[in-house]
Amino acid sequence: MLPQRLRKLQTLLSRLPGVGEKTAQRYVLHLLTGPAELATELGRELVELHSHLGRCGCGNLAEIEDGKPNECNICSDSRRDQQLLCVVGRIPDLLSIERAGTMRGRYFVLGKLLSPLEGTRPEDLPLERLTARIRESGTTEVILATPTTVEGEATALFLKRELAPFNLRVSRIASGVPHGGDFDYADPVTMGRALAGRRDL
């Protein structure tokens, strides 16, 4: 019933997280029947997305300038506590913690968690970049804020063991975040309490 190009765009949009077929169809029809400027601007931004955004040394997203990513807004903020480092699994986890407004240190994004089923092994984690960051910034405490899933817990225990020679405080995000749940669904108050009540590992 729908033109092939429209169906293709609907299929592509439905591959995004949280977007089903009906929602994707609604988006496509809105872009098609609404102002043409919206579709044009959206298309331009999507085309340029990977050439304008890259990864900061901490793993967070940052603007690319002269072919190289700048520091992200958090790393470049001189008001942040350089001695406090919060290790997260993914960028959405970082954003969830930032929304709570209680984390005044800096971050390190692993990009993946230990998962035998998905083939992610200890050697696949960016441990060298993490330890280099700890040395360079004079970190005194590392908060392991990985999700409370099986993969998140396994990653936290592995990192605790690997960071033991650094003689620094290693803490774990406290209860308040539902066990087995993703940070995406935690409200700011819950996330703030979880950070404030962190415990040593």
Secondary structure, DSSP 8 states (H G I E B T S, - for coil): ---HHHHHHHHHHHTSTT--HHHHHHHHHHHHHS-HHHHHHHHHHHHHHHHHEEE-TTSSEEEEETTEE---TTTT-TTSEEEEEEEESSHHHHHHHHHHT---EEEEE-S---BGGGTB-GGGS-HHHHHHHHHHHT--EEEE---SSHHHHHHHHHHHHHHGGG--EEEE--TTS-TT--GGG--HHHHHHHHHT-EE-
